[in-house]
Structures are given as C-alpha cells and as structure tokens.
C-alpha cells in the first residue's frame, strides 16, 4: 500500500473537470488515483509559486557541511563499511 503525501485525492474520472478538483482542494496538492493506485499529484500553481528556490551548494560549502556533520555520521559510516 502506497502512502499518500496529501489527504486530498481524486480519481482519473474526476480530472475531467480539473477546476472542480482544485477548488475542492483549497490550494493543497491532490493525489491522483487510477484503480486505487497512485499515479501522480496535481499541485496548484499558487502553491508552487510559494516555494522558495533552493540555491545549490558550492564545493566549499559542501565540504564545510560534511566536516560539521562528520562526528554524527561516523558511526553510520563505520557500520556501512562492514556491510
């Protein structure tokens, strides 16, 4: 069973009238189901415009991040080395 990332759902049949689906969702993403299986998500444009773009890390910023988290990650790395 697939976990849905949103409580709003619609069927492929309901997508014949997408505006009704979006109005019912009140600006939240909608899971699209076909034969009770998840096929995708319908996300309103106003929701996407609210998302802040992520700036890619520079090489130095990535190295700093790895150095700061090394102590926390080391036990996991040691465990994975033996696998």
C-alpha positions as CSV (number, residue, x, y, z in Angstrom):
1,X,0.0,0.0,0.0
2,X,1.4,3.4,-1.0
3,X,1.5,6.2,1.4
4,X,0.0,9.4,0.1
5,X,1.7,12.8,0.7
6,X,-1.7,14.5,1.0
7,X,-5.2,13.8,2.3
8,X,-6.8,15.3,-0.8
9,X,-7.5,12.7,-3.5
10,X,-9.2,12.5,-6.9
11,X,-9.8,9.8,-9.5
12,X,-8.9,10.0,-13.2
13,X,-12.6,10.4,-13.9
14,X,-12.8,13.5,-11.7
15,X,-10.0,15.0,-13.6
16,X,-12.4,15.6,-16.5
17,X,-13.2,18.8,-14.6
18,X,-9.8,19.8,-13.0
19,X,-11.0,23.2,-11.8
20,X,-13.6,21.5,-9.5
21,X,-10.8,19.2,-8.1
22,X,-8.6,22.3,-7.4
23,X,-11.4,24.2,-5.9
24,X,-12.2,21.4,-3.5
25,X,-8.6,21.0,-2.5
26,X,-8.3,24.7,-1.3
27,X,-4.8,25.2,-2.7
28,X,-3.3,22.0,-1.4
29,X,-1.8,19.2,-3.6
30,X,-4.2,16.4,-4.7
31,X,-3.2,12.8,-5.1
32,X,-4.5,11.3,-8.4
33,X,-5.6,7.7,-8.2
34,X,-6.3,5.2,-11.0
35,X,-7.9,1.9,-9.9
36,X,-6.9,2.8,-6.3
37,X,-3.2,3.2,-7.3
38,X,-1.3,6.5,-7.0
39,X,-0.3,7.8,-10.4
40,X,0.7,11.3,-9.5
41,X,0.0,14.6,-7.8
42,X,-1.8,17.7,-9.0
43,X,-0.3,20.8,-7.5
44,X,-2.0,24.2,-7.8
45,X,0.2,27.0,-9.4
46,X,-0.2,29.2,-6.3
47,X,1.3,26.5,-4.1
48,X,4.4,26.2,-6.4
49,X,5.0,29.9,-6.5
50,X,5.2,30.0,-2.7
51,X,8.1,27.5,-2.6
52,X,11.5,29.2,-2.2
53,X,14.0,28.1,-4.8
54,X,17.0,26.1,-3.4
55,X,20.4,27.5,-4.1
56,X,23.0,24.8,-5.0
57,X,25.8,24.4,-2.6
58,X,29.3,25.4,-3.6
59,X,32.1,22.9,-3.3
60,X,33.4,24.7,-0.2
61,X,30.0,24.9,1.4
62,X,29.6,21.2,0.9
63,X,33.0,20.4,2.4
64,X,32.1,22.6,5.5
65,X,28.8,20.8,5.9
66,X,30.4,17.4,5.7
67,X,33.0,18.5,8.2
68,X,30.4,19.7,10.6
69,X,28.3,16.5,10.4
70,X,31.2,14.0,10.3
71,X,31.1,13.3,14.0
72,X,27.4,12.4,13.9
73,X,27.7,10.4,10.6
74,X,30.9,8.5,11.6
75,X,29.1,5.6,13.4
76,X,26.8,5.1,10.4
77,X,29.8,5.1,8.0
78,X,31.6,2.6,10.2
79,X,28.6,0.4,10.3
80,X,28.2,0.5,6.5
81,X,31.8,-0.1,5.9
82,X,31.4,-3.7,7.3
83,X,28.4,-4.5,5.0
